[in-house]
Amino acid sequence: MKEKEEKIKKEKMPKEKKAKKEKVKKDKETSKFVQKIKKKWLIDGTKTFILVLLIVAVFLAINISVQNLDLTPIDLTQEKLYTLTDESKERVKDIDKDVNIYFVGYSDDDADLSLAKQYKNANERIVAEAVNADDRPDLAEKYGIESGSTGIIVECGDRSKVLTSSDLVTYDSSTYETISIAEERLTSAILSVTADEIPKVYFLEGYSEFSLDQNMYYLSVYLQNEIMEVDTLNILSTGNVPDDCSTLVITSPSKDFDDVATTAITDYINKGGNILWLNAAMAISADLPNVNKILALYGVNPFEVGIIRETDSSRMVSGSPDLIIPNLGYSKITEDLYSDGVIFANATKININEDSLDDLNVEKTDLATTSENAYFRTNFNNNSTTATEGEETGSFVVGAELDKTITEANEETGEAAKTSTLVIYGENYFISDYQLAENSQYPAIQLAYNKDLVLNSLAYLTDREEDITARKSTGTVTYTATEQQDTIVRIIIFAVPVVIILVGLIVWQKRRRKK
């Protein structure tokens, strides 16, 4: 064994000596190179100046090369506000038309332009660029952009959409923050100018305190990011629901429908029209026979006075029994949403007459339910945090899809079945301005997920299932670098400049002494 070990040592020794010699040789070469730089370049002022120019030139060349590569910028914000989401990439990747996005009057280093350029990585036919109104008078004249002003033009053939810088942001009055919605607006504009058909959604007005102009401003902002046209409907003026209505939205009726509205909505349903119904809890009893007549067509009983309260701590927010986190059922509308991502405030139960559904040709799908530990409170003077005697307990439906078959499919004529779908929620405040403005503790959650439930419902009802998704959560930019990334960034920002200054001082002192 000893002889074997000695033999291995003898074989290793030449290799180790050789490695040491090579290391010494490399060190000498490096030292010679450094000495040469010092003697021939740093002592002579002219040569030092030329060396600095060379370094700057190399730096600029590398910088220009990287910019030309159109690399995706490093985004250290928690919400990834400056990075295109996978959802947007997926939605634009199959577009087979040329789309040009002109940022008129913008600089090349604008953050929104940088975001827009990332669409090209998902689809080469989508190109974004900064242009000057003076250089492109054709664009300025065609779209009414004056010299010195800015505008964003999304153009595809003869179709176009013009955005302003204010269209790319919204304002949260509860936190006084400006919120970027650039990606939503840009993606929506691209899909709008390339879509073959755009659905139209009408909000019924005149019967509720909730409307796009009153108490639902935030929803109206986000609706502008979707692939749909939105308008209000005064049914007393029109006498009917317009033929181009893809979905009718009804929000918390506080007074009864008159006969004209009842007849018009009934006719709309019988033609296969779809409805999104948002109903806030009732605090006082109201006589709404015509409203109840419309609900009865889908097997929904009248709403009762009262609110749902939770006792399951995992299904409420911060111990507040009135702020419930409903369980989301599996459906096209909810499949991309987080199970705990929707908050209902003072929700009410949806009473569905299960026994009547077969006779009405209605199929029910639960979209949102409470836990088994919830209870329904009708006495608002009762301050108990648990159910008291006489209060209904159990799991309540707070969101449902009801599909009503109007006419069956006819195999002989090839005629498809005609159906009318009602998506209904026992809540309205969760998507209103009230919750966002008055409860500053919850605005981020509201903006992040509550809007998705309603927007996905509209996408589903307007037959745009490709638009059903969990949209980007926008808000305050949060720096969330990893520990390693944070160290690198801090070195670049602080250490490198300090080192350069110190080296400069040392070289200057050496040259001064030699003189």
C-alpha positions, 0 to 999 in steps of 0.5 A: 500500500505504501509503495502505491501511495508513494507512486501516486504522490510522485505522479501528482508532483509534476502536475502540481509543479506545472500548475504552479508554474502556469499560475506564476506565468499568468500573474507575471503577464497580468502584472506586466500588462498593468505596469505597461498601462501605468507607465505608457498611459497613466503617466502621460496626460494625453494618453490618459485622456485617450484611454478614458475616451476609449473606455467611454466609447466601448461603454456607449457601443455596448449600451447601443448594442443592448438597446438594439436587441430590444431585451426585456427590461429587468423588473424588480417591482412586486406587481411587475408593472414594467413587464408584459404579463403572460396573459397579454402575450397569450392573447396577442400571439395568434394575431395575423394582422400587422399592428403599428403602435405609434407613440407620438411625441414620446421619448425612446426611453419612456416606460410605457413605450418600453412596455409596448415594445415587448409585444413584438416578442410575443408577436412580430407583427406588433411593432411599437415606436416613438415618432415625432409629429413634425416627422409624421404629419400624416399621423398628426393630421389624420388623428388630430394630434397637434404639434407639441402634444402627445398621443398613442395610436394603435393602428391595424389597416383601416381600424385604429384607436387613439389613447392619451397618457391619461388613459394609461393611468387611473387614480385611487382617491382612497390612497391618493395614488396614481395607478398604471393601467398601461398594459390593460389599455394597450392590450385592449386597444390591440385586440379592439383594432384586430377583432372581427366583432366587438360586443356591446354591453348596456347598463340599465339606468333609472332604477338604482343608485348604482350606475357607471356615472354614480358610485361605480367609477372604478368599474367604468375605468376597467371596462374601458380596458375590455374588448367591448363597447359600453353604454347606458340604457334608458329603457323608457326612452327606447321602449326596448332593449336594443338589438345589438345588446350582448349583455344587459347589466342590472344593478341593485334595483331600489324601485320597481320596474315599470310595465314598459321596462318589464315587457322590454326585459322579458322580450329581451330574455325570450330572444336569448339575451343575457343578463348580469345582475348585481344585487346589494343587501336590502336594509328595509322591505321594498315592494318590487313585484315587476323586478321579482317577475323578471327574477322568477323567469330564472327560478330566483325568489325575491331578495329578503331584508338582511345580510350574511355574516361569517363565523369561520375566521378563514372565510372573513377579512381581519375578523370582520364577519360582514367582510366575507371571502366566499368559496368560488365554484368551478366555472369558466368565470372563476377558474382563473381566479384565486379561491380567496381573492374576492371579498363581499361586503354585507352580502345577501343570499340568493334564494333559488327555487330548486323545485321550479328549475326543471319546469322553467328549463333552467340549469343552475351552477353555483359560482360563490357560496359561504361556509357552512358556519355562516348565518343570515341576520335580519335584525340589524340591532342585534350586535352578537357576532354569532347566530342567535335563536331564529337566525338561519344558518348554513351555506348560502349561495351568493353567486350563481349562473342560471342558464334558461333554455328558450327553445330546444335545438331542432335537428331537422332544420339545423337550428341551434338551441336558444338560451338566456343566461343570468349571472347573479351576485348577492352583492354590489358594494364589492365592485362599487366606489364605496368599498374602495373609497371608505375602507382604505384598509382593503383597496388593494384587494378590491382592485386586484381581484374583485374587478376580475369576477365582474369583468370575467362574468361580462366576458363570459356572457358576451361570448368572449371566453378568451378574455377571461383571466386574472388581470394584472394587479396594478398599484404602487410600485414595490421594490422586491429584489432578492438579497443577491439582486439587492446587493448587486444593485447597491454595488452598482449604485454606490460602490462602483462610483466610489471605487472610480473616484478613489482610483482617480484620486490615487492616480492623480496623487501619484502623477503629482508626486512624480512631477 
